[in-house]
Amino acid sequence: MIKKGLVIAAYAASVALLLLYRKPIMHWLQEDSASHHVLLIGAAILFGLVPIVPYGIVAGIIGAKYGPYWGGLANVLSSTAAAAIMFYLVRFAFHEQGSRLLSKNPTIGKFTVQVERNAFIAVLFARLLPFVPAILVNVYAALSRMPFRIFAVATLIGKLPTMFVFALVGDQWMSSTGGAIRVIVFYMLFLLVILAAYRRFHFLANNRSEGNEALEQPRQVK
């Protein structure tokens, strides 16, 4: 509960700062130079690796700078690049530190069960629904035997809706706060649909697993 409260507080503080410094940020975003492009995309990858600032804020600023389409694409590519970099860093250089991080998070147990059933679906839903923090998904995938291609493709597809929504919110924020709020409401409804699909998939997977166990028991008796 404390961690969730801190996350909400961080987002609230970030939004408050954006509203407070809205005019200077808008002026900076209107400037068009190569250094700004490199700085913004570099910051997006950096904050994807080290989430000092909620990534949604960074993605929203990119959307305000480049619009909902190019901004959304930049968000997807930069966040996926950050996930890929962390995957390789943990797998080949920071194995011990990654193990310690996972040991401190009991929620990873549920994710482990899902990965054992279907690694691609587990990562996909973890990206679509923020139940498991992104950094834990990256670290777990790196420490497991999960092939990089499965991790990368599931991450790329799973990030599409959220990253484009962040970009659209940022773009709407530049012109109309009401428009940004409508996008957020629509996104919340989308999350409810994905949540229902996730629970349905989880329910069917449990029934299938229990059915397989029931079939194996008579064989063991024989």
N, C-alpha and C positions, 0 to 999 in steps of 0.2 A: 504493500500500500504506500509506503514511504517513497519507494522508487517511482511509482506511478505518479505520485504527487509532485515529485521533483521534475519529472518529464513535462507534466502539465504546466508547472510553474515556469519552466524554461521556455516553453512555447509562448506562454502568456507574456513573459518579459520580452521575448524577441518581437512579438507582434506590437507590443507597446512602444518599443524602440523604433520599429518601422514607421508607426504612425507619427511618432514624435519628430523623426527626422525624414519625413516623407518628401519634402521639397528638395533638400540636398541630395537625397538618393535619386529622385527623379531627374535632377539636373545632371548627376553623374552618369545615369543610365542613357541619357540622350547624347552624351559625347560618344563619338565613334572613332576608336583608334585601335590599332593592332595590339597595343599593350593591354588595353582593357579586356579584349577578348581572351588573351592568354591568361591574364590575372584571374578572370572570373571562372574560366574552365578549370584552371589549376586549383583554385580555391574549392571548387565543387568536388574535385577528386580528393583533395586533402581532407575536407570535412567528411567525405565518405569514409576515409580511413580512420580519422580521429574525430569523432562526433562532438566537438566542442560546442558547436552551434547546431540546433536541430536542423536536419538536412532539408526538411520541408521549407524552411526559410530561405536557404540557399537556392533551392530549386525554384521557389517563387520569384526570387530576384532575377534568375536567369530567364524565366518566363516573361518578366516585365521588360527585360532587355531585348530578347529576341522574338517574342511573341509565342503563342500557344503551340505552334507546329515545330519551328526550328528550336524553340526553347525546350519543348518536350523531348525532342530527339536528343538535344545536348544533355538534358537531365538523365535520360536513359543510358546513354553511352558513358557519361562521366561516372554515374553511380555503379554501373556494371564494371567499368574499368577499375574503380576503387575496390569492388568486391573481388575481382580477379587478382589484383595486386596483393590484397590481404590473404587470399587463398594460397598463393605461392609463397608469400613470406612465412606464414605459419607452417605450411607443409615442409618447407626446406630449411628454415632458419630459426623459427620461434616455436618449435614443437612443445617444449616444456612450459613456456609461458602460456601457450594456448590451452594446455591441459589444466593448468592451475585456474585459468579463467572459467573453464567449463565446470570444474569441481565446485565453484562457488555459486553456481546457478542451478538449483534443483529443477527448474522448469524445463531444462533440456532433456529430461527423461522422457517426456511425452513426445518430443521431437524425434528422439532415438527410435521409439517404437514405429513412428510413421516412416522414417527413413528405411528401416528394415523391411517394411512392406513395399514401399515404392519410393525410391530416392527422388525421382523427378517430381512426382506429385507433392512430396513433402516440402521440397524447396520452393516449388511453385506457389503452394498455399501460404508458406511462410512469408513469401514476398508480397502476396496479395493481401494477406491479413497480418497486421503487426502484433501477433501474439508473442512471437519470439523475436527479440531484438536482432537486427540485421547482423551485428558484429558476432553474435553467437552462432548464427547460421553459417557465416563465413568460416569461423574457427572450427566448428564441428565438421563441416564438409571437408576442410583441409586435413583434419586429424583422422577422418574416416578413410575408407577405401573408395569413396565416391569418385568416379572419373571426373576430370575437370570439365569435359564437354557437357555432361549431364548438368553439373552445377551451373555452368555458364549459360546454357540455353534456358534452363528453368529460371535463372535469375533475370535474364534479359526479357523473357516473356512476362514474368511476374511483375516486373517493375514498370511495364508499359502504362497500365491504367493510372497508377499513383503519380508517376513522374509527369505525365501529360496533364493530370488534374492540377498538380502544383504549378505547372507552367501556365495553365489557363487561369488559375486563381491570381497568380502574379500579374498576368496581362490585364485581367479585369480590375485588379487593385489600382492599376495606373489610371483607369478612367472612371470606374464606378465601384464603390464599396458594396453596393447592393448586388451587383453582378457577381462579385467574388463570393458573397454569402450564398447566392443561389447555386453556384458551382459546388460549394462545400456541402450544401444540403443534398444535392444530387449524388455526390460522392458517398455520403453516408448511406443513402439508399442502396447504392451499388455495393457497398461493403456488407449490408444486410443480406443481399442476394448471394454474394460470395460465401458469407458465413453459413447460410442455409445449405448451399451446395457442399461446403466443407463438412458440415455435420452429417449430411446425407451420405457422403462418400465414406466418412469415418464409421457410420452405422453399418453400411453394407460391408465394409472391410472387416469389422468385428464379427458380424454374422458369418462371413465366409471363413474366417479363421476358426471360429467355434465349430462350424460344420466340418472342417478338415480334421480338427482334433477328435470329433466324435467318430469320424470314419476310421481314424487310425487306432482307436482304443480296441475294437474287436480284433484287429489284426495282431495287436500286441498280446492279447489274451491267448490267441491260437498259437 
